[in-house]
Amino acid sequence: MLLRLVPENTDVKFLSFRKIALGFSALLLVASITLFFTRGLNYGIDFKGGVNLYMQSTTGKADVPRIRLISGENALGEVKVKEFGGPSDVVISIEEQPGGAKAQNDVLKTVQNALTAAMPELKFQSSEVIGPQVSGELKRDGAIAVTIAVIAVLIYIWLRFEWQFGLGAVIALLHDVLLTVGFFSISGLEFNLSIIAALLTIVGYSLNDTVVVYDRVRENVRKFRKMSMEDVLDLSLNQTLSRTIMTSVTTLVALLALLFLGGEVIKGFTEAMIWGVVVGTYSSIFIASPMLLTFKLHRDALLFESDEKDPTVDKSKLSPFDHI
């Protein structure tokens, strides 16, 4: 049914909008980078350091507002309380307290004792103290993970296609990652380890979309040898449009279900993924493909002297029954 949402023989001139799209993306990138350095990100406990206290209500749904009030009265700075798992499970995140490790352990005991005295139905489960050194290492390791993923993509695409494809894919991936960072900066949503996982997932999703288009471009260059490169790119984008839309829509349906039914713990991850799917779909069409024209991809690099060397040609031997 979804296939009928997209006509079979679309003929959209995507490349005619490339200058507008690239200009629009450049403005968004500048805005994202400016916001990151001026406004910054709302780092979670993972990156700022602090205390996480996990508790469970033995009488059913936890009274989150009351837990937040009591915790805030016994700790300095920001205190966040949210459900995780079920409605009876809560995690209390307390901003790093001045005074080093001892201060973190003291506030942990103080909040735990205050909650136990005021709300005996709460059962203490576990706790964790994240110091500034650990949070700094997590921030560094997260940046390294995203960087390694992008470099690996560059090498993979370069080896599989040509260097123009590799650079085009990496520019599209950087575009998606930077716009996602800008989205979190302007929205003020908490940026934690789950968002790093979302960024890596967005890289994979966007890459998958881009490779599908690039594969079709390579096939069409060899199939339509007299067609201009711009027409080849438009043809390839139209041929993969149905698949692109179906993938994006079905992914968004699943993510929206997680957003409304998944709870607070994965809300940030889900919001990042929804934004990433939209931006990734846009970049695979209006960023990755136009980059091939920008870097002046030559069709000669994709052509072969004979069909025997062309991987797009079926070279399987005919069986005796094929002649019947």
Buried (B, 14 or more C-beta within 10 A) or exposed (E): EEEEEBEEEEEEEBBEBBEEBBEEBEEBBEBBBEBBEEEEBBBBBBBBBBBBBBBBBEEEEBBBEEBBEBBBEBBBEBBBBBBEEEEBBBBBBBBBBEEEEEBBBEBBEBBBEBBBEEBEBBEEEEBBBBBBEBBEEBBEEBEEBBEEBBEEBBEBBBEEBBBBBBBBBBBBBBBBBBBBBBBBBEEEBBBBBBBBBBBBBBBBBBBEBBBBBBBBBBBBBBEEEEBEBBBBBBBBBBBBBBBBBBBBEEBBEEBEEBBEEEBBBBBBBBBBBBBBBBBBBBBBBBBBBBBBBEBEBEBEEBEEEEEEEBEBEEEEEEEEEEEE
